[in-house]
Amino acid sequence: MTREELYASIYTHDTIYLPPREEQSAPLEVALGCSWGKCRFCDFAKDPFSLHSDEKIEENLKVLSKLQTDNPRVFFLGENAFVIESERLLRLFSLVRSYMPHVKEFAMYSRIDDVLRKSPEELKALRDAGLSDLHLGLESGSDPILDVMNKGVTSAEMLRGFRMLEHAGIGYYVTVILGLGGRTFSRLHAIETAKFLNNIHPKDIWCLKLHLFPGTPLYRESKRGHFDPMTPKEVLLEERLLLQNLTVKDCMFADTTVLNTYTLRGRLPEQKEELLHAMEYLYQTADT
């Protein structure tokens, strides 16, 4: 088999979704779908949730170890792989190292309630075993928006979960969905999300523009006129308001979907003004 065929043999889907910060990590599929699967905006909600067996993971690992011979970091694939119980995660870490002894760090996607279900002792044990980072969808810091979008957690619960990660020494990256409140709640979304972010310490804030996926509840509501989506330029103004109100430190701010064309990236707070100037320039020169 060719290298491409070997890779294709260990992943369920043709496309692998890795966060930008994990593009160099070795991806090991351990789960499919999301254990929650009820967010009104999410295209992944349609996928059935399942955890791979240890035997299936080991089969994939045997192949991956031949393709990634010296990669020090493994990313567990699955929409929220951190739902896996701590004891099993520790076993899987050991299993990975039995085939890839050079691996020092692990990372994966998580929901904040996956964190809340684990004890402080479990989190520290996972950290000591090599869990370096989690990638979590904040989406919004506004409770009304979180509720309407059926995120399944409150801002207070999210804050508690992030505090637990910080106490355990586990790093985390967060995503924010711009435009999630529509035109009606755009200002609330920007202000409340900035306020929330100022109370935590993410390594990265990754902003994504809301996409209305056909088949999702939010798409149907939009078609019925019950949700008022924003134009790309309106989303850019919302993002600017968010950034203006951020006071986070030692954090990378990134947007890979602004105006569907450009990428904004800068370290906060050092490059905040540069980012704001770039947003203003894009707003003034964009056609849409």
C-alpha positions in Angstrom: 0.0 0.0 0.0 1.1 3.6 -0.6 1.6 6.0 2.2 -1.7 7.7 1.2 -3.6 4.4 1.2 -2.2 3.5 4.6 -3.4 6.9 6.0 -6.8 6.4 4.4 -7.1 2.9 6.0 -7.1 4.2 9.6 -9.6 7.1 9.3 -13.3 6.8 8.9 -13.8 10.0 6.9 -11.8 11.4 3.9 -11.3 14.7 5.7 -9.6 15.0 9.1 -10.5 18.0 11.2 -7.5 19.2 13.2 -7.2 22.5 15.0 -4.6 24.8 13.4 -2.3 24.3 16.4 -2.4 20.5 15.8 -1.5 20.4 12.1 1.9 18.8 12.9 0.5 16.3 15.5 0.0 12.6 14.7 -3.8 12.1 14.5 -5.1 8.9 16.1 -8.9 8.2 15.7 -10.4 7.1 19.0 -14.0 8.2 18.6 -16.7 9.4 16.1 -19.3 12.1 16.5 -20.1 14.1 19.6 -21.6 12.7 22.8 -23.8 15.7 23.2 -24.9 16.2 19.5 -27.6 18.8 20.3 -26.1 22.2 19.4 -28.5 23.9 17.0 -25.7 25.2 14.8 -23.5 22.1 14.5 -23.1 20.0 11.4 -21.4 17.2 13.4 -24.6 16.8 15.4 -26.0 14.5 12.7 -23.2 12.0 13.1 -23.8 9.0 15.5 -21.5 9.0 18.5 -19.3 6.0 19.2 -16.0 5.2 20.9 -13.6 2.9 19.2 -12.7 -0.3 21.0 -9.2 -0.7 22.3 -8.6 -3.4 19.7 -9.6 -1.0 16.9 -7.4 1.8 18.3 -4.5 -0.6 18.5 -5.0 -1.7 14.9 -4.9 2.0 13.8 -1.9 2.7 16.1 0.1 -0.1 14.5 -0.3 1.7 11.1 0.2 5.2 12.5 3.4 4.2 14.2 4.9 3.3 10.8 3.8 6.6 9.3 4.8 8.9 12.2 8.1 7.5 13.3 9.4 10.4 15.4 6.4 12.7 16.1 6.4 13.7 19.8 2.7 14.7 19.9 -0.4 12.7 19.3 -3.9 14.2 18.8 -6.8 11.9 19.7 -9.4 12.4 17.0 -13.1 12.6 17.9 -15.5 15.5 18.3 -15.0 15.3 22.1 -12.6 12.5 22.7 -12.0 13.7 26.3 -15.4 12.1 27.2 -13.4 8.9 27.5 -13.0 7.9 31.2 -9.8 8.9 32.8 -8.6 5.3 33.5 -9.1 4.3 29.9 -7.3 7.5 28.6 -4.3 6.6 30.8 -4.3 3.1 29.3 -4.5 4.5 25.8 -1.6 6.8 26.5 0.5 3.8 27.6 -0.7 1.9 24.5 0.4 4.7 22.3 3.9 4.8 23.9 4.3 1.0 23.5 4.2 1.6 19.7 5.5 5.2 19.6 8.0 5.5 22.6 9.0 9.0 21.4 5.6 10.5 22.1 5.7 13.0 25.0 2.4 14.9 24.6 -1.3 14.3 23.9 -4.1 16.6 23.0 -7.7 16.3 21.9 -11.1 18.0 21.6 -13.3 18.3 24.6 -16.6 19.7 25.8 -16.4 21.5 29.1 -18.7 19.0 30.8 -16.2 16.3 29.9 -13.8 18.2 32.1 -16.3 18.7 34.9 -17.0 15.0 35.1 -13.4 14.4 36.0 -11.9 14.9 39.5 -9.0 17.2 40.2 -6.9 14.1 40.9 -7.8 12.6 37.6 -6.9 15.7 35.7 -3.5 15.9 37.4 -2.9 12.2 36.7 -3.7 12.8 33.0 -1.5 15.8 32.9 1.4 13.9 34.5 0.9 11.1 31.9 1.3 13.6 29.1 -2.0 15.4 28.5 -0.7 18.7 27.3 -3.8 20.5 25.8 -7.5 20.4 25.2 -9.4 22.2 22.5 -12.8 23.4 23.6 -15.7 25.2 21.9 -16.6 28.2 24.1 -18.7 29.6 21.1 -20.2 32.4 23.3 -19.9 33.8 26.8 -23.5 34.9 26.8 -25.9 32.6 28.7 -29.0 33.6 26.6 -27.1 32.6 23.4 -25.7 29.4 24.9 -29.2 28.5 26.0 -30.9 29.3 22.6 -28.2 27.3 20.8 -28.7 24.4 23.1 -25.0 24.2 24.0 -25.8 22.2 27.1 -23.7 24.2 29.6 -23.8 27.6 31.2 -21.1 30.2 31.3 -20.6 29.5 35.1 -20.1 25.8 34.4 -17.6 26.7 31.6 -15.7 29.0 33.9 -15.5 26.3 36.6 -14.2 23.8 34.0 -11.5 26.1 32.8 -10.4 26.8 36.3 -10.0 23.1 36.9 -7.8 22.8 33.8 -5.6 25.7 35.0 -5.3 24.2 38.5 -4.2 20.9 36.9 -1.7 22.5 34.6 -3.5 21.5 31.4 -3.4 24.0 28.6 -6.4 24.8 26.5 -7.4 26.5 23.3 -10.9 27.9 22.7 -13.1 28.7 19.7 -15.6 31.5 19.4 -18.3 31.5 16.8 -18.8 35.0 15.4 -22.4 35.8 14.4 -23.9 33.1 16.7 -26.3 35.6 18.2 -27.4 36.9 14.8 -28.1 40.6 14.3 -30.4 40.8 17.3 -27.8 39.7 19.8 -24.6 40.7 18.1 -23.5 43.3 20.6 -24.5 41.1 23.6 -22.5 38.2 22.0 -19.3 40.3 21.6 -19.4 42.0 25.0 -20.3 39.0 27.0 -17.8 36.7 25.2 -15.0 39.2 25.7 -15.9 39.5 29.4 -15.8 35.7 29.8 -12.5 35.4 27.9 -10.9 38.0 30.2 -11.5 35.7 33.2 -9.7 32.7 31.7 -6.2 32.0 30.3 -6.4 30.3 26.9 -3.3 29.7 24.8 -5.3 30.6 21.7 -8.6 32.2 20.9 -9.7 30.9 17.5 -12.6 32.9 15.9 -14.8 31.2 13.3 -17.7 32.8 11.4 -21.1 31.0 11.8 -21.9 28.8 8.9 -25.5 27.8 8.4 -25.3 24.1 7.6 -28.3 22.6 5.7 -30.1 20.2 7.9 -29.3 21.8 11.2 -32.0 23.4 13.4 -30.5 26.8 13.0 -30.5 26.6 9.2 -34.2 25.7 9.3 -34.9 28.6 11.7 -33.1 31.0 9.4 -35.1 29.8 6.4 -38.3 30.4 8.4 -37.2 33.9 9.3 -36.6 33.1 13.0 -32.9 33.8 12.9 -31.3 36.8 11.2 -27.8 35.9 10.0 -25.2 38.6 9.6 -23.2 39.6 6.6 -19.5 39.1 6.6 -18.8 42.8 7.1 -21.3 42.8 10.0 -19.5 39.9 11.5 -16.2 41.8 11.2 -17.6 44.7 13.2 -18.7 42.2 15.8 -15.3 40.7 15.9 -13.7 44.2 16.3 -16.0 44.9 19.2 -15.0 41.6 20.8 -11.3 42.4 20.3 -11.6 46.0 21.6 -12.9 44.6 24.9 -10.3 41.8 25.3 -7.7 42.2 28.1 -6.3 38.7 27.9 -2.5 38.2 28.2 0.0 35.9 26.6 -2.6 34.6 24.1 -2.7 34.2 20.4 -5.8 35.6 18.6 -6.7 34.1 15.3 -9.4 34.3 12.7 -9.3 32.0 9.7 -12.8 32.9 8.3 -13.0 36.7 8.3 -14.7 37.8 5.1 -14.3 34.2 3.9 -10.9 35.2 2.5 -8.4 36.6 4.9 -6.6 35.3 8.0 -6.0 37.5 11.0 -3.4 36.4 13.6 -1.6 38.2 16.4 -0.5 37.9 20.0 -2.4 39.6 22.7 -1.9 42.1 24.1 1.2 43.1 22.1 -0.4 43.1 18.7 -3.9 44.1 19.6 -3.7 47.5 17.9 -2.2 45.9 14.7 -5.2 43.5 14.6 -7.7 46.3 15.1 -6.1 48.3 12.3 -6.2 45.3 10.0 -9.9 44.8 10.8 -10.6 48.4 10.0 -8.7 48.2 6.7 -10.5 45.0 5.7 -13.8 46.6 6.5 -13.1 49.7 4.5 -11.8 47.8 1.4 -14.0 44.7 1.4 -16.7 44.4 -1.3 -19.2 42.4 0.8 
